Amino acid sequence: MTETVTSRLDGLRRSIPQGITLVAVSKFHPVEALREAYDAGQRVFGESRANELVEKARNLPSDISWHFIGHLQTNKVRAIVPHVDLIHSVDSERLLRLIDNEALRINRSIDVLMQLHVAREETKFGLTPDEMISLLTPQFIGSLKAVRITGVMGMASNVDDERRITADFREIRHTFDILSQGTFASHPEFSVVSMGMSHDWPLAVAQGANMIRVGTTIFGEREY
């Protein structure tokens, strides 16, 4: 029997521990595939291209929670702010300020995750743990008007070495813990650790992830 989006999604849900938010990474997949996942009960979808997110948001039910998970260019912020509930990939003060200004302009509150860079590859975006801890002071947090920083996001090195991957996830979680016990000690909304994808989410969950981003396991290989 050919596996469907519904059957793959059901199998994945059975394997994920309770309390883990599943972001169905739907980038490059057609609206029909998202509709099947929606009909199977999925409500959180992740997109990494602004134009694609906007188009899908206009053509799918309004109770979907859209997450932007890719590298966000500053010239695309205005397009996505009306549609997204969570931006996973804030990797600079400049980008954070711009999202804050755009959300304020349209009278919306936007939740964001700060992106950590712990992986071995230089190609990945994000702040180092030290950079992030230095940036996120109480004064800085207090200056934001329409953005809530609700946690961190990060990716492990693209390697086969599970020890390296585990160490990367552990560092992401450790940085979250430092921030949650320090700057964000009186901010209960700072609660999200987004890490882990189709190939490594069990390792991420073992190190304290409470949000995972899974695409291929649900939708199959991408349709470019």
Secondary structure, 3 states (H helix, E strand, C coil): CCCCHHHHHHHHHHHCCCCCEEEEECCCCCHHHHHHHHHCCCCEEEECCHHHHHHHHHHCCCCCEEEECCCCCHHHHHHHCCCEEEEEEECCHHHHHHHHHHHHHCCCCEEEEEEEECCCCCCCCCECHHHHHHHCCHHHHHCCCCEEEEEEEEECCCCCCHHHHHHHHHHHHHHHHHHHHCCCCCCCCCCEEECCCCCCHHHHHHCCCCEEEECHHHHCCCCC
